[in-house]
Protein backbone atom coordinates (compact mmCIF):
# COMPACT_ATOMS: atom_id res chain seq x y z
CA UNK A 1 0.00 0.00 0.00
CA UNK A 2 1.35 3.42 -0.95
CA UNK A 3 2.11 5.74 1.93
CA UNK A 4 -0.06 8.83 2.25
CA UNK A 5 1.82 12.11 2.58
CA UNK A 6 1.03 14.10 5.71
CA UNK A 7 -1.16 17.23 5.29
CA UNK A 8 1.85 19.50 5.69
CA UNK A 9 3.61 17.83 2.77
CA UNK A 10 0.52 17.98 0.57
CA UNK A 11 0.05 21.69 1.31
CA UNK A 12 3.70 22.38 0.55
CA UNK A 13 3.58 20.38 -2.64
CA UNK A 14 0.46 22.18 -3.83
CA UNK A 15 2.46 25.43 -3.80
CA UNK A 16 5.13 24.10 -6.19
CA UNK A 17 5.12 24.77 -9.90
CA UNK A 18 5.84 22.31 -12.68
CA UNK A 19 9.58 22.99 -12.46
CA UNK A 20 9.73 22.30 -8.74
CA UNK A 21 9.92 26.00 -7.78
CA UNK A 22 7.82 26.98 -4.79
CA UNK A 23 5.05 29.38 -5.80
CA UNK A 24 4.21 32.50 -3.83
CA UNK A 25 1.71 31.77 -1.03
CA UNK A 26 0.25 35.30 -1.40
CA UNK A 27 0.19 36.08 -5.15
CA UNK A 28 -2.73 38.51 -4.93
CA UNK A 29 -1.15 40.43 -2.07
CA UNK A 30 2.08 40.73 -4.03
CA UNK A 31 0.13 42.04 -7.01
CA UNK A 32 -1.64 44.56 -4.77
CA UNK A 33 1.79 45.67 -3.54
CA UNK A 34 2.48 47.10 -7.00
CA UNK A 35 -0.03 49.86 -6.21
CA UNK A 36 2.05 50.79 -3.17
CA UNK A 37 5.24 50.90 -5.22
CA UNK A 38 3.52 53.48 -7.43
CA UNK A 39 2.39 55.31 -4.29
CA UNK A 40 5.93 55.47 -2.88
CA UNK A 41 7.37 56.64 -6.18
CA UNK A 42 4.87 59.48 -6.49
CA UNK A 43 5.33 60.48 -2.84
CA UNK A 44 9.10 60.65 -3.25
CA UNK A 45 8.94 62.84 -6.34
CA UNK A 46 6.21 65.16 -4.99
CA UNK A 47 8.03 65.69 -1.67
CA UNK A 48 10.98 67.40 -3.33
CA UNK A 49 9.41 70.89 -3.23
CA UNK A 50 7.44 71.89 -0.14
CA UNK A 51 6.72 75.07 1.80
CA UNK A 52 8.81 76.04 4.82
CA UNK A 53 7.59 74.62 8.13
CA UNK A 54 6.22 77.14 10.64
CA UNK A 55 5.04 74.76 13.40
CA UNK A 56 5.66 71.03 13.85
CA UNK A 57 4.37 68.34 16.22
CA UNK A 58 6.75 67.25 19.04
CA UNK A 59 9.31 64.65 18.00
CA UNK A 60 8.25 62.13 20.67
CA UNK A 61 4.68 62.10 19.33
CA UNK A 62 5.99 61.56 15.81
CA UNK A 63 8.16 58.64 16.96
CA UNK A 64 5.20 56.89 18.58
CA UNK A 65 3.20 57.29 15.35
CA UNK A 66 6.06 55.90 13.26
CA UNK A 67 6.50 52.84 15.49
CA UNK A 68 2.83 51.91 15.20
CA UNK A 69 2.69 52.56 11.45
CA UNK A 70 5.81 50.49 10.80
CA UNK A 71 4.16 47.67 12.75
CA UNK A 72 1.03 47.99 10.61
CA UNK A 73 3.01 47.93 7.36
CA UNK A 74 5.10 44.93 8.46
CA UNK A 75 1.92 43.01 9.26
CA UNK A 76 0.59 43.85 5.82
CA UNK A 77 3.67 43.41 3.66
CA UNK A 78 6.01 40.94 5.40
CA UNK A 79 5.37 37.28 4.61
CA UNK A 80 7.63 36.43 7.55
CA UNK A 81 4.73 37.34 9.86
CA UNK A 82 2.37 34.88 8.15
CA UNK A 83 2.64 32.37 11.00
CA UNK A 84 0.50 31.13 13.84
CA UNK A 85 -2.75 32.94 14.48
CA UNK A 86 -1.59 35.92 12.39
CA UNK A 87 -1.45 33.67 9.34
CA UNK A 88 -4.91 32.17 9.76
CA UNK A 89 -7.41 33.10 7.09
CA UNK A 90 -10.55 35.17 7.66
CA UNK A 91 -11.43 34.98 3.94
CA UNK A 92 -11.27 31.96 1.64
CA UNK A 93 -8.42 31.88 -0.84
CA UNK A 94 -10.03 32.56 -4.22
CA UNK A 95 -9.49 34.52 -7.38
CA UNK A 96 -12.55 36.65 -6.67
CA UNK A 97 -11.42 37.89 -3.26
CA UNK A 98 -7.86 38.32 -4.50
CA UNK A 99 -8.95 40.42 -7.48
CA UNK A 100 -11.19 42.52 -5.22
CA UNK A 101 -8.26 43.20 -2.92
CA UNK A 102 -6.03 44.24 -5.80
CA UNK A 103 -8.74 46.53 -7.20
CA UNK A 104 -9.27 48.20 -3.81
CA UNK A 105 -5.52 48.74 -3.44
CA UNK A 106 -5.22 50.50 -6.80
CA UNK A 107 -8.39 52.57 -6.25
CA UNK A 108 -7.17 53.65 -2.81
CA UNK A 109 -3.72 54.62 -4.06
CA UNK A 110 -5.28 56.54 -6.96
CA UNK A 111 -7.44 58.52 -4.52
CA UNK A 112 -4.45 59.28 -2.30
CA UNK A 113 -2.42 60.50 -5.29
CA UNK A 114 -5.33 62.65 -6.52
CA UNK A 115 -5.65 64.23 -3.07
CA UNK A 116 -1.88 64.70 -2.78
CA UNK A 117 -1.89 66.60 -6.06
CA UNK A 118 -4.49 69.06 -4.73
CA UNK A 119 -2.64 69.52 -1.44
CA UNK A 120 0.50 70.55 -3.31
CA UNK A 121 3.29 72.20 -1.33
CA UNK A 122 1.17 72.27 1.85
CA UNK A 123 1.74 68.53 2.36
CA UNK A 124 4.03 67.18 5.06
CA UNK A 125 4.76 63.71 6.40
CA UNK A 126 4.51 65.15 9.91
CA UNK A 127 1.76 67.23 11.50
CA UNK A 128 2.80 70.77 10.62
CA UNK A 129 1.71 74.24 9.66
CA UNK A 130 3.59 75.81 6.77
CA UNK A 131 4.51 79.38 5.95
CA UNK A 132 1.64 80.59 3.77
CA UNK A 133 -0.38 77.47 4.60
CA UNK A 134 -3.57 77.14 2.54
CA UNK A 135 -6.89 75.55 3.48
CA UNK A 136 -7.50 73.27 0.49
CA UNK A 137 -11.14 72.82 -0.56
CA UNK A 138 -10.74 71.53 -4.12
CA UNK A 139 -10.93 68.04 -5.63
CA UNK A 140 -11.66 65.38 -2.99
CA UNK A 141 -11.22 68.03 -0.28
CA UNK A 142 -14.61 69.42 -1.25
CA UNK A 143 -16.29 66.57 0.65
CA UNK A 144 -13.54 64.91 2.71
CA UNK A 145 -11.11 66.66 5.07
CA UNK A 146 -8.45 63.92 4.94
CA UNK A 147 -8.81 62.17 1.56
CA UNK A 148 -5.17 61.04 1.55
CA UNK A 149 -5.89 58.93 4.62
CA UNK A 150 -9.15 57.75 3.03
CA UNK A 151 -7.20 56.58 0.00
CA UNK A 152 -4.48 54.92 2.05
CA UNK A 153 -7.01 53.13 4.25
CA UNK A 154 -8.88 51.94 1.16
CA UNK A 155 -5.60 50.64 -0.24
CA UNK A 156 -4.74 48.92 3.04
CA UNK A 157 -8.20 47.38 3.18
CA UNK A 158 -7.44 46.02 -0.27
CA UNK A 159 -4.18 44.54 1.00
CA UNK A 160 -6.04 42.91 3.89
CA UNK A 161 -8.57 41.36 1.50
CA UNK A 162 -5.84 40.24 -0.90
CA UNK A 163 -3.98 38.61 1.99
CA UNK A 164 -7.12 37.15 3.56
CA UNK A 165 -5.19 36.62 6.81
CA UNK A 166 -5.78 38.00 10.30
CA UNK A 167 -2.49 39.88 10.23
CA UNK A 168 -4.00 42.06 7.51
CA UNK A 169 -6.97 42.92 9.71
CA UNK A 170 -4.67 43.75 12.63
CA UNK A 171 -2.48 45.94 10.44
CA UNK A 172 -5.54 47.74 9.08
CA UNK A 173 -6.88 48.35 12.59
CA UNK A 174 -3.55 49.81 13.74
CA UNK A 175 -3.30 52.06 10.67
CA UNK A 176 -6.89 53.28 11.12
CA UNK A 177 -6.20 54.22 14.74
CA UNK A 178 -2.98 56.03 13.77
CA UNK A 179 -4.62 58.00 10.96
CA UNK A 180 -7.55 58.97 13.18
CA UNK A 181 -5.22 60.26 15.91
CA UNK A 182 -3.08 62.11 13.36
CA UNK A 183 -6.13 63.65 11.66
CA UNK A 184 -7.47 64.91 14.98
CA UNK A 185 -4.13 66.55 15.73
CA UNK A 186 -3.97 68.12 12.26
CA UNK A 187 -7.44 69.55 12.76
CA UNK A 188 -6.36 71.25 15.98
CA UNK A 189 -3.54 72.92 14.04
CA UNK A 190 -5.89 73.95 11.24
CA UNK A 191 -8.44 75.36 13.67
CA UNK A 192 -5.68 77.37 15.29
CA UNK A 193 -4.59 78.72 11.90
CA UNK A 194 -7.91 79.28 10.11
CA UNK A 195 -10.51 79.60 12.89
CA UNK A 196 -14.05 80.13 11.57
CA UNK A 197 -13.04 79.15 8.02
CA UNK A 198 -11.98 75.73 9.20
CA UNK A 199 -15.09 75.34 11.37
CA UNK A 200 -17.19 75.96 8.25
CA UNK A 201 -15.11 73.36 6.42
CA UNK A 202 -15.81 70.84 9.19
CA UNK A 203 -19.53 71.54 8.85
CA UNK A 204 -19.44 70.77 5.12
CA UNK A 205 -17.12 67.77 5.05
CA UNK A 206 -16.55 64.37 6.63
CA UNK A 207 -13.26 63.34 8.18
CA UNK A 208 -12.62 60.19 6.11
CA UNK A 209 -15.95 59.71 4.30
CA UNK A 210 -17.80 62.19 2.07
CA UNK A 211 -20.40 64.44 3.59
CA UNK A 212 -23.10 65.31 1.07
CA UNK A 213 -25.22 67.69 3.14
CA UNK A 214 -24.39 70.84 5.01
CA UNK A 215 -25.65 69.24 8.24
C-alpha atoms as a printed R data frame, in Angstrom:
    type eleno elety resid chain resno       x      y       z
1   ATOM     1    CA   UNK     A     1   0.000  0.000   0.000
2   ATOM     2    CA   UNK     A     2   1.346  3.418  -0.949
3   ATOM     3    CA   UNK     A     3   2.110  5.735   1.929
4   ATOM     4    CA   UNK     A     4  -0.064  8.835   2.251
5   ATOM     5    CA   UNK     A     5   1.815 12.106   2.583
6   ATOM     6    CA   UNK     A     6   1.029 14.103   5.715
7   ATOM     7    CA   UNK     A     7  -1.155 17.225   5.286
8   ATOM     8    CA   UNK     A     8   1.848 19.498   5.690
9   ATOM     9    CA   UNK     A     9   3.612 17.830   2.769
10  ATOM    10    CA   UNK     A    10   0.521 17.984   0.568
11  ATOM    11    CA   UNK     A    11   0.045 21.694   1.309
12  ATOM    12    CA   UNK     A    12   3.697 22.381   0.553
13  ATOM    13    CA   UNK     A    13   3.580 20.379  -2.641
14  ATOM    14    CA   UNK     A    14   0.457 22.177  -3.829
15  ATOM    15    CA   UNK     A    15   2.459 25.427  -3.803
16  ATOM    16    CA   UNK     A    16   5.126 24.096  -6.186
17  ATOM    17    CA   UNK     A    17   5.121 24.770  -9.896
18  ATOM    18    CA   UNK     A    18   5.845 22.310 -12.684
19  ATOM    19    CA   UNK     A    19   9.584 22.987 -12.464
20  ATOM    20    CA   UNK     A    20   9.727 22.295  -8.741
21  ATOM    21    CA   UNK     A    21   9.916 26.001  -7.779
22  ATOM    22    CA   UNK     A    22   7.817 26.983  -4.786
23  ATOM    23    CA   UNK     A    23   5.048 29.377  -5.802
24  ATOM    24    CA   UNK     A    24   4.211 32.503  -3.830
25  ATOM    25    CA   UNK     A    25   1.711 31.772  -1.030
26  ATOM    26    CA   UNK     A    26   0.252 35.296  -1.403
27  ATOM    27    CA   UNK     A    27   0.195 36.076  -5.146
28  ATOM    28    CA   UNK     A    28  -2.732 38.511  -4.927
29  ATOM    29    CA   UNK     A    29  -1.151 40.433  -2.066
30  ATOM    30    CA   UNK     A    30   2.084 40.728  -4.026
31  ATOM    31    CA   UNK     A    31   0.128 42.036  -7.012
32  ATOM    32    CA   UNK     A    32  -1.637 44.565  -4.774
33  ATOM    33    CA   UNK     A    33   1.793 45.668  -3.536
34  ATOM    34    CA   UNK     A    34   2.479 47.098  -6.998
35  ATOM    35    CA   UNK     A    35  -0.029 49.855  -6.213
36  ATOM    36    CA   UNK     A    36   2.047 50.792  -3.167
37  ATOM    37    CA   UNK     A    37   5.238 50.903  -5.219
38  ATOM    38    CA   UNK     A    38   3.516 53.481  -7.431
39  ATOM    39    CA   UNK     A    39   2.391 55.310  -4.290
40  ATOM    40    CA   UNK     A    40   5.929 55.469  -2.876
41  ATOM    41    CA   UNK     A    41   7.372 56.638  -6.183
42  ATOM    42    CA   UNK     A    42   4.868 59.477  -6.488
43  ATOM    43    CA   UNK     A    43   5.335 60.481  -2.842
44  ATOM    44    CA   UNK     A    44   9.103 60.648  -3.246
45  ATOM    45    CA   UNK     A    45   8.936 62.843  -6.338
46  ATOM    46    CA   UNK     A    46   6.215 65.157  -4.995
47  ATOM    47    CA   UNK     A    47   8.034 65.687  -1.668
48  ATOM    48    CA   UNK     A    48  10.983 67.402  -3.334
49  ATOM    49    CA   UNK     A    49   9.414 70.890  -3.235
50  ATOM    50    CA   UNK     A    50   7.440 71.885  -0.143
51  ATOM    51    CA   UNK     A    51   6.723 75.066   1.804
52  ATOM    52    CA   UNK     A    52   8.814 76.043   4.824
53  ATOM    53    CA   UNK     A    53   7.588 74.620   8.129
54  ATOM    54    CA   UNK     A    54   6.224 77.143  10.642
55  ATOM    55    CA   UNK     A    55   5.041 74.761  13.397
56  ATOM    56    CA   UNK     A    56   5.655 71.031  13.854
57  ATOM    57    CA   UNK     A    57   4.365 68.340  16.216
58  ATOM    58    CA   UNK     A    58   6.745 67.249  19.039
59  ATOM    59    CA   UNK     A    59   9.312 64.648  18.000
60  ATOM    60    CA   UNK     A    60   8.251 62.131  20.668
61  ATOM    61    CA   UNK     A    61   4.681 62.100  19.327
62  ATOM    62    CA   UNK     A    62   5.986 61.556  15.809
63  ATOM    63    CA   UNK     A    63   8.161 58.639  16.959
64  ATOM    64    CA   UNK     A    64   5.195 56.886  18.580
65  ATOM    65    CA   UNK     A    65   3.201 57.287  15.355
66  ATOM    66    CA   UNK     A    66   6.063 55.903  13.258
67  ATOM    67    CA   UNK     A    67   6.500 52.842  15.485
68  ATOM    68    CA   UNK     A    68   2.829 51.912  15.200
69  ATOM    69    CA   UNK     A    69   2.691 52.564  11.447
70  ATOM    70    CA   UNK     A    70   5.815 50.491  10.799
71  ATOM    71    CA   UNK     A    71   4.163 47.673  12.751
72  ATOM    72    CA   UNK     A    72   1.026 47.993  10.613
73  ATOM    73    CA   UNK     A    73   3.009 47.927   7.364
74  ATOM    74    CA   UNK     A    74   5.099 44.934   8.462
75  ATOM    75    CA   UNK     A    75   1.923 43.010   9.264
76  ATOM    76    CA   UNK     A    76   0.586 43.849   5.817
77  ATOM    77    CA   UNK     A    77   3.672 43.413   3.663
78  ATOM    78    CA   UNK     A    78   6.010 40.940   5.404
79  ATOM    79    CA   UNK     A    79   5.367 37.284   4.606
80  ATOM    80    CA   UNK     A    80   7.627 36.425   7.553
81  ATOM    81    CA   UNK     A    81   4.727 37.335   9.857
82  ATOM    82    CA   UNK     A    82   2.371 34.876   8.152
83  ATOM    83    CA   UNK     A    83   2.642 32.372  11.001
84  ATOM    84    CA   UNK     A    84   0.501 31.125  13.842
85  ATOM    85    CA   UNK     A    85  -2.752 32.936  14.480
86  ATOM    86    CA   UNK     A    86  -1.591 35.918  12.390
87  ATOM    87    CA   UNK     A    87  -1.450 33.669   9.337
88  ATOM    88    CA   UNK     A    88  -4.914 32.170   9.756
89  ATOM    89    CA   UNK     A    89  -7.410 33.104   7.087
90  ATOM    90    CA   UNK     A    90 -10.551 35.166   7.660
91  ATOM    91    CA   UNK     A    91 -11.425 34.979   3.941
92  ATOM    92    CA   UNK     A    92 -11.269 31.957   1.639
93  ATOM    93    CA   UNK     A    93  -8.418 31.882  -0.839
94  ATOM    94    CA   UNK     A    94 -10.032 32.563  -4.223
95  ATOM    95    CA   UNK     A    95  -9.488 34.519  -7.384
96  ATOM    96    CA   UNK     A    96 -12.549 36.650  -6.670
97  ATOM    97    CA   UNK     A    97 -11.424 37.888  -3.261
98  ATOM    98    CA   UNK     A    98  -7.855 38.324  -4.501
99  ATOM    99    CA   UNK     A    99  -8.945 40.419  -7.477
100 ATOM   100    CA   UNK     A   100 -11.193 42.515  -5.222
101 ATOM   101    CA   UNK     A   101  -8.260 43.202  -2.916
102 ATOM   102    CA   UNK     A   102  -6.027 44.240  -5.804
103 ATOM   103    CA   UNK     A   103  -8.744 46.530  -7.198
104 ATOM   104    CA   UNK     A   104  -9.266 48.201  -3.815
105 ATOM   105    CA   UNK     A   105  -5.523 48.736  -3.445
106 ATOM   106    CA   UNK     A   106  -5.223 50.502  -6.797
107 ATOM   107    CA   UNK     A   107  -8.388 52.571  -6.250
108 ATOM   108    CA   UNK     A   108  -7.174 53.652  -2.815
109 ATOM   109    CA   UNK     A   109  -3.723 54.616  -4.059
110 ATOM   110    CA   UNK     A   110  -5.284 56.540  -6.964
111 ATOM   111    CA   UNK     A   111  -7.443 58.522  -4.516
112 ATOM   112    CA   UNK     A   112  -4.446 59.281  -2.303
113 ATOM   113    CA   UNK     A   113  -2.415 60.496  -5.292
114 ATOM   114    CA   UNK     A   114  -5.329 62.650  -6.522
115 ATOM   115    CA   UNK     A   115  -5.651 64.233  -3.075
116 ATOM   116    CA   UNK     A   116  -1.881 64.702  -2.778
117 ATOM   117    CA   UNK     A   117  -1.894 66.601  -6.062
118 ATOM   118    CA   UNK     A   118  -4.488 69.059  -4.734
119 ATOM   119    CA   UNK     A   119  -2.636 69.520  -1.440
120 ATOM   120    CA   UNK     A   120   0.499 70.552  -3.311
121 ATOM   121    CA   UNK     A   121   3.288 72.197  -1.333
122 ATOM   122    CA   UNK     A   122   1.173 72.266   1.845
123 ATOM   123    CA   UNK     A   123   1.743 68.531   2.360
124 ATOM   124    CA   UNK     A   124   4.030 67.179   5.055
125 ATOM   125    CA   UNK     A   125   4.765 63.713   6.401
126 ATOM   126    CA   UNK     A   126   4.512 65.153   9.909
127 ATOM   127    CA   UNK     A   127   1.759 67.226  11.500
128 ATOM   128    CA   UNK     A   128   2.795 70.775  10.615
129 ATOM   129    CA   UNK     A   129   1.707 74.236   9.656
130 ATOM   130    CA   UNK     A   130   3.592 75.809   6.766
131 ATOM   131    CA   UNK     A   131   4.510 79.376   5.949
132 ATOM   132    CA   UNK     A   132   1.643 80.590   3.765
133 ATOM   133    CA   UNK     A   133  -0.379 77.470   4.598
134 ATOM   134    CA   UNK     A   134  -3.573 77.137   2.543
135 ATOM   135    CA   UNK     A   135  -6.892 75.547   3.481
136 ATOM   136    CA   UNK     A   136  -7.502 73.268   0.492
137 ATOM   137    CA   UNK     A   137 -11.139 72.824  -0.558
138 ATOM   138    CA   UNK     A   138 -10.736 71.531  -4.124
139 ATOM   139    CA   UNK     A   139 -10.927 68.037  -5.627
140 ATOM   140    CA   UNK     A   140 -11.659 65.378  -2.992
141 ATOM   141    CA   UNK     A   141 -11.219 68.030  -0.284
142 ATOM   142    CA   UNK     A   142 -14.611 69.424  -1.245
143 ATOM   143    CA   UNK     A   143 -16.288 66.568   0.652
144 ATOM   144    CA   UNK     A   144 -13.536 64.915   2.714
145 ATOM   145    CA   UNK     A   145 -11.110 66.664   5.074
146 ATOM   146    CA   UNK     A   146  -8.450 63.920   4.941
147 ATOM   147    CA   UNK     A   147  -8.809 62.172   1.564
148 ATOM   148    CA   UNK     A   148  -5.173 61.039   1.550
149 ATOM   149    CA   UNK     A   149  -5.890 58.928   4.624
150 ATOM   150    CA   UNK     A   150  -9.145 57.747   3.027
151 ATOM   151    CA   UNK     A   151  -7.198 56.579   0.002
152 ATOM   152    CA   UNK     A   152  -4.479 54.925   2.054
153 ATOM   153    CA   UNK     A   153  -7.012 53.128   4.251
154 ATOM   154    CA   UNK     A   154  -8.881 51.937   1.161
155 ATOM   155    CA   UNK     A   155  -5.604 50.637  -0.242
156 ATOM   156    CA   UNK     A   156  -4.738 48.921   3.039
157 ATOM   157    CA   UNK     A   157  -8.198 47.383   3.176
158 ATOM   158    CA   UNK     A   158  -7.444 46.019  -0.274
159 ATOM   159    CA   UNK     A   159  -4.184 44.544   0.998
160 ATOM   160    CA   UNK     A   160  -6.041 42.909   3.890
161 ATOM   161    CA   UNK     A   161  -8.569 41.363   1.502
162 ATOM   162    CA   UNK     A   162  -5.839 40.236  -0.904
163 ATOM   163    CA   UNK     A   163  -3.977 38.606   1.992
164 ATOM   164    CA   UNK     A   164  -7.116 37.151   3.564
165 ATOM   165    CA   UNK     A   165  -5.193 36.623   6.813
166 ATOM   166    CA   UNK     A   166  -5.781 38.005  10.299
167 ATOM   167    CA   UNK     A   167  -2.492 39.883  10.229
168 ATOM   168    CA   UNK     A   168  -3.999 42.056   7.511
169 ATOM   169    CA   UNK     A   169  -6.973 42.917   9.713
170 ATOM   170    CA   UNK     A   170  -4.675 43.746  12.629
171 ATOM   171    CA   UNK     A   171  -2.484 45.938  10.441
172 ATOM   172    CA   UNK     A   172  -5.536 47.741   9.075
173 ATOM   173    CA   UNK     A   173  -6.884 48.347  12.594
174 ATOM   174    CA   UNK     A   174  -3.553 49.809  13.742
175 ATOM   175    CA   UNK     A   175  -3.298 52.063  10.674
176 ATOM   176    CA   UNK     A   176  -6.886 53.281  11.119
177 ATOM   177    CA   UNK     A   177  -6.204 54.219  14.741
178 ATOM   178    CA   UNK     A   178  -2.981 56.025  13.765
179 ATOM   179    CA   UNK     A   179  -4.624 57.999  10.957
180 ATOM   180    CA   UNK     A   180  -7.550 58.974  13.180
181 ATOM   181    CA   UNK     A   181  -5.223 60.262  15.913
182 ATOM   182    CA   UNK     A   182  -3.082 62.112  13.356
183 ATOM   183    CA   UNK     A   183  -6.127 63.647  11.662
184 ATOM   184    CA   UNK     A   184  -7.473 64.912  14.976
185 ATOM   185    CA   UNK     A   185  -4.128 66.547  15.727
186 ATOM   186    CA   UNK     A   186  -3.974 68.117  12.256
187 ATOM   187    CA   UNK     A   187  -7.436 69.553  12.765
188 ATOM   188    CA   UNK     A   188  -6.356 71.250  15.977
189 ATOM   189    CA   UNK     A   189  -3.543 72.922  14.044
190 ATOM   190    CA   UNK     A   190  -5.888 73.954  11.235
191 ATOM   191    CA   UNK     A   191  -8.440 75.358  13.673
192 ATOM   192    CA   UNK     A   192  -5.676 77.373  15.290
193 ATOM   193    CA   UNK     A   193  -4.592 78.718  11.896
194 ATOM   194    CA   UNK     A   194  -7.909 79.281  10.110
195 ATOM   195    CA   UNK     A   195 -10.508 79.604  12.894
196 ATOM   196    CA   UNK     A   196 -14.051 80.129  11.566
197 ATOM   197    CA   UNK     A   197 -13.036 79.147   8.023
198 ATOM   198    CA   UNK     A   198 -11.982 75.726   9.199
199 ATOM   199    CA   UNK     A   199 -15.092 75.340  11.367
200 ATOM   200    CA   UNK     A   200 -17.194 75.962   8.251
201 ATOM   201    CA   UNK     A   201 -15.115 73.365   6.419
202 ATOM   202    CA   UNK     A   202 -15.807 70.840   9.187
203 ATOM   203    CA   UNK     A   203 -19.531 71.539   8.847
204 ATOM   204    CA   UNK     A   204 -19.436 70.769   5.118
205 ATOM   205    CA   UNK     A   205 -17.120 67.767   5.054
206 ATOM   206    CA   UNK     A   206 -16.549 64.368   6.630
207 ATOM   207    CA   UNK     A   207 -13.260 63.339   8.181
208 ATOM   208    CA   UNK     A   208 -12.618 60.195   6.112
209 ATOM   209    CA   UNK     A   209 -15.952 59.709   4.298
210 ATOM   210    CA   UNK     A   210 -17.803 62.195   2.068
211 ATOM   211    CA   UNK     A   211 -20.402 64.445   3.595
212 ATOM   212    CA   UNK     A   212 -23.105 65.308   1.070
213 ATOM   213    CA   UNK     A   213 -25.225 67.694   3.138
214 ATOM   214    CA   UNK     A   214 -24.392 70.845   5.009
215 ATOM   215    CA   UNK     A   215 -25.649 69.242   8.244
